[in-house]
């Protein structure tokens, strides 16, 4: 179906185009994009008119079918009041639409790079935001019709692997695999690090092993693969615990691009972009300077002839465009890497590897903080492990459920506690503007009141409980949305805004746009439920209100699923 949002937006755009072309028959695409995105204000600037006068002119060109009243407000805003007949038509269409008005795009490919833990290291709270935000975007893109190619760019290459392989040999393969297979990666890594720092002979063996690894020695590669396989299996367990869609098949680490790095250097050189600086081979992209105003280099090959992250990231961009045919490439990586990615993208575009038609963005995010507003740590000052964090959330949720009156068995309660814990952890992250830091507060996150994941889950469960209490069957096909009560109309308008919320979240790569919409919808439902009796209402009002409840439950369930959150039917 064509959503209410799309119908009205299409009419407004047609009116805008008519006015703009009347002023300038030869309209630049950039002008059209500007007023389509920014509305009356941009159109007024293009026409050299007062914004309120421009708004009045738009009204004179606007198809007002389905509009009961219109008002020019403030500096030039258009407030449209829709007719009940139009709203009834749109809501009845939603009842038969499993996608609730969200359209699909076909033939587009999005490559989303997210999570990216390191081999032989446990996942910690620092991986939470990339994993949760990236997975929500992947789910939304898939729902929108994109072919999503997930890339888990794990750290599986470089000098640390010399000491890790030697430590594996010292322990013996069986003992090392037994340690790694239970997820005790940090102890393994710390053991290797301690020997490297204290034992010169071990240090020399480690350095020799790095040379063997990089030169392709078969036995060294076999031992390296053990470390990678055991780590990837551990990552898969963490993703399963969080209900994240990444799989081992999505792991494409640094090592994958190793054989491409020399071509990156030679092709940049052939393009005239490579410059030697201090023995290193660099590119100086335009517009990047240091604090002294001097050109800033992107180091592609170091003075010791080793390759840095820039070379690997350039090879990845090239591969994702040339071989994966990406229309969009997203890097869900922390904000401190912003300049690095800007420079990588600039060099890739200068080299012709990243066409202007490909959307390539760094999806930056802030930090997870403790109650002291510093980086979240354990009481002993260590980094909080992701599995431990989730386990604590599950226990808190289970304790909260034990205090509530329900008829759940212990197994059912534990399963529900896991669903609530995931919702609490994910929603706290996804309801925050990703570029901002947020404080990790489990007591607040687990709460069944306020702007939390469990609150939205409870709203959905309460809606479903209405239908469990039905004593007389109902037929949604007979629903007529008269919307006599203000709370009914307010809820209806919220339901029709779902496609707009999904589009806004994808256009800005900001999942909190969808989270905020769902919280607002749940509040609209609460207002409606308190003001409008459902089961005790007489017909046809009873069926109308049941239909509003059905649409609200489906919207909450679908919206939460796009964030990677389950919507239990009973809590």
Secondary structure in CASP SS format (residue, H / E / C, confidence):
PFRMAT SS
TARGET T0000
AUTHOR 0000-0000-0000
METHOD secondary structure of the structure
MODEL  1
X C 1.00
X C 1.00
X C 1.00
X H 1.00
X H 1.00
X H 1.00
X H 1.00
X H 1.00
X H 1.00
X H 1.00
X H 1.00
X H 1.00
X H 1.00
X H 1.00
X H 1.00
X H 1.00
X H 1.00
X H 1.00
X H 1.00
X H 1.00
X H 1.00
X H 1.00
X H 1.00
X C 1.00
X C 1.00
X C 1.00
X C 1.00
X C 1.00
X H 1.00
X H 1.00
X H 1.00
X H 1.00
X H 1.00
X H 1.00
X H 1.00
X H 1.00
X H 1.00
X H 1.00
X C 1.00
X H 1.00
X H 1.00
X H 1.00
X H 1.00
X H 1.00
X H 1.00
X H 1.00
X H 1.00
X C 1.00
X C 1.00
X C 1.00
X H 1.00
X H 1.00
X H 1.00
X H 1.00
X H 1.00
X H 1.00
X H 1.00
X H 1.00
X H 1.00
X H 1.00
X H 1.00
X C 1.00
X C 1.00
X C 1.00
X C 1.00
X C 1.00
X E 1.00
X E 1.00
X E 1.00
X E 1.00
X E 1.00
X E 1.00
X E 1.00
X C 1.00
X C 1.00
X C 1.00
X E 1.00
X E 1.00
X E 1.00
X E 1.00
X E 1.00
X E 1.00
X C 1.00
X H 1.00
X H 1.00
X H 1.00
X H 1.00
X H 1.00
X H 1.00
X H 1.00
X H 1.00
X H 1.00
X H 1.00
X H 1.00
X H 1.00
X C 1.00
X C 1.00
X C 1.00
X C 1.00
X C 1.00
X C 1.00
X C 1.00
X C 1.00
X C 1.00
X C 1.00
X C 1.00
X C 1.00
X C 1.00
X E 1.00
X E 1.00
X E 1.00
X E 1.00
X E 1.00
X C 1.00
X C 1.00
X C 1.00
X C 1.00
X E 1.00
X C 1.00
X C 1.00
X C 1.00
X C 1.00
X C 1.00
X E 1.00
X H 1.00
X H 1.00
X H 1.00
X H 1.00
X H 1.00
X H 1.00
X H 1.00
X H 1.00
X H 1.00
X H 1.00
X H 1.00
X H 1.00
X H 1.00
X H 1.00
X H 1.00
X H 1.00
X H 1.00
X H 1.00
X H 1.00
X H 1.00
X C 1.00
X C 1.00
X E 1.00
X E 1.00
X E 1.00
X E 1.00
X E 1.00
X E 1.00
X C 1.00
X C 1.00
X E 1.00
X C 1.00
X C 1.00
X C 1.00
X C 1.00
X H 1.00
X H 1.00
X H 1.00
X H 1.00
X H 1.00
X H 1.00
X H 1.00
X H 1.00
X H 1.00
X H 1.00
X H 1.00
X H 1.00
X C 1.00
X H 1.00
X H 1.00
X H 1.00
X H 1.00
X H 1.00
X H 1.00
X H 1.00
X H 1.00
X H 1.00
X C 1.00
X C 1.00
X C 1.00
X H 1.00
X H 1.00
X H 1.00
X H 1.00
X H 1.00
X H 1.00
X H 1.00
X H 1.00
X H 1.00
X H 1.00
X H 1.00
X H 1.00
X H 1.00
X H 1.00
X C 1.00
X H 1.00
X H 1.00
X H 1.00
X H 1.00
X H 1.00
X H 1.00
X H 1.00
X H 1.00
X H 1.00
X H 1.00
X H 1.00
X H 1.00
X H 1.00
X H 1.00
X H 1.00
X H 1.00
X C 1.00
X C 1.00
X H 1.00
X H 1.00
X H 1.00
X H 1.00
X H 1.00
X H 1.00
X H 1.00
X H 1.00
X H 1.00
X H 1.00
X H 1.00
X H 1.00
X H 1.00
X H 1.00
X H 1.00
X H 1.00
X H 1.00
X H 1.00
X H 1.00
X H 1.00
X H 1.00
X H 1.00
X H 1.00
X H 1.00
X H 1.00
X C 1.00
X C 1.00
X C 1.00
X C 1.00
X C 1.00
X H 1.00
X H 1.00
X H 1.00
X E 1.00
X C 1.00
X C 1.00
X H 1.00
X H 1.00
X H 1.00
X H 1.00
X H 1.00
X H 1.00
X H 1.00
X H 1.00
X H 1.00
X H 1.00
X H 1.00
X H 1.00
X H 1.00
X H 1.00
X H 1.00
X H 1.00
X H 1.00
X C 1.00
X C 1.00
X C 1.00
X C 1.00
X E 1.00
X E 1.00
X E 1.00
X C 1.00
X C 1.00
X E 1.00
X E 1.00
X E 1.00
X E 1.00
X C 1.00
X C 1.00
X C 1.00
X C 1.00
X C 1.00
X E 1.00
X C 1.00
X C 1.00
X C 1.00
X C 1.00
X C 1.00
X E 1.00
X C 1.00
X C 1.00
X E 1.00
X E 1.00
X E 1.00
X E 1.00
X C 1.00
X C 1.00
X C 1.00
X C 1.00
X C 1.00
X E 1.00
X C 1.00
X H 1.00
X H 1.00
X H 1.00
X H 1.00
X H 1.00
X H 1.00
X H 1.00
X H 1.00
X H 1.00
X H 1.00
X H 1.00
X H 1.00
X H 1.00
X H 1.00
X C 1.00
X C 1.00
X C 1.00
X C 1.00
X C 1.00
X E 1.00
X E 1.00
X E 1.00
X E 1.00
X E 1.00
X C 1.00
X C 1.00
X H 1.00
X H 1.00
X H 1.00
X H 1.00
X H 1.00
X H 1.00
X H 1.00
X H 1.00
X H 1.00
X H 1.00
X H 1.00
X H 1.00
X H 1.00
X H 1.00
X H 1.00
X H 1.00
X C 1.00
X C 1.00
X C 1.00
X C 1.00
X C 1.00
X C 1.00
X C 1.00
X C 1.00
X E 1.00
X E 1.00
X E 1.00
X E 1.00
X E 1.00
X C 1.00
X C 1.00
X C 1.00
X C 1.00
X E 1.00
X E 1.00
X C 1.00
X C 1.00
X C 1.00
X C 1.00
X C 1.00
X E 1.00
X C 1.00
X E 1.00
X C 1.00
X C 1.00
X C 1.00
X C 1.00
X C 1.00
X E 1.00
X C 1.00
X E 1.00
X H 1.00
X H 1.00
X H 1.00
X H 1.00
X H 1.00
X H 1.00
X H 1.00
X H 1.00
X H 1.00
X H 1.00
X H 1.00
X H 1.00
X H 1.00
X H 1.00
X H 1.00
X H 1.00
X H 1.00
X C 1.00
X C 1.00
X C 1.00
X C 1.00
X C 1.00
X C 1.00
X C 1.00
X H 1.00
X H 1.00
X H 1.00
X H 1.00
X H 1.00
X H 1.00
X H 1.00
X H 1.00
X H 1.00
X H 1.00
X H 1.00
X H 1.00
X H 1.00
X H 1.00
X H 1.00
X H 1.00
X H 1.00
X H 1.00
X H 1.00
X H 1.00
X H 1.00
X C 1.00
X C 1.00
X C 1.00
X C 1.00
X C 1.00
X C 1.00
X C 1.00
X E 1.00
X E 1.00
X C 1.00
X C 1.00
X H 1.00
X H 1.00
X H 1.00
X H 1.00
X H 1.00
X C 1.00
X C 1.00
X C 1.00
X C 1.00
X C 1.00
X C 1.00
X H 1.00
X H 1.00
X H 1.00
X H 1.00
X H 1.00
X H 1.00
X H 1.00
X H 1.00
X H 1.00
X H 1.00
X H 1.00
X H 1.00
X H 1.00
X H 1.00
X H 1.00
X H 1.00
X C 1.00
X C 1.00
X C 1.00
X C 1.00
X C 1.00
X C 1.00
X C 1.00
X H 1.00
X H 1.00
X H 1.00
X C 1.00
X C 1.00
X C 1.00
X C 1.00
X C 1.00
X C 1.00
X C 1.00
X H 1.00
X H 1.00
X H 1.00
X H 1.00
X H 1.00
X H 1.00
X H 1.00
X H 1.00
X H 1.00
X H 1.00
X H 1.00
X C 1.00
X H 1.00
X H 1.00
X H 1.00
X H 1.00
X H 1.00
X H 1.00
X H 1.00
X H 1.00
X H 1.00
X H 1.00
X H 1.00
X C 1.00
X C 1.00
X C 1.00
X H 1.00
X H 1.00
X H 1.00
X H 1.00
X H 1.00
X H 1.00
X H 1.00
X H 1.00
X H 1.00
X H 1.00
X H 1.00
X H 1.00
X H 1.00
X H 1.00
X H 1.00
X H 1.00
X H 1.00
X H 1.00
X H 1.00
X H 1.00
X C 1.00
X C 1.00
X C 1.00
X C 1.00
X C 1.00
X C 1.00
X C 1.00
X C 1.00
X C 1.00
X H 1.00
X H 1.00
X H 1.00
X H 1.00
X H 1.00
X H 1.00
X H 1.00
X H 1.00
X H 1.00
X H 1.00
X H 1.00
X H 1.00
X H 1.00
X H 1.00
X H 1.00
X H 1.00
X H 1.00
X H 1.00
X H 1.00
X H 1.00
X H 1.00
X H 1.00
X C 1.00
X C 1.00
X C 1.00
X C 1.00
X C 1.00
X C 1.00
X C 1.00
X C 1.00
X C 1.00
END
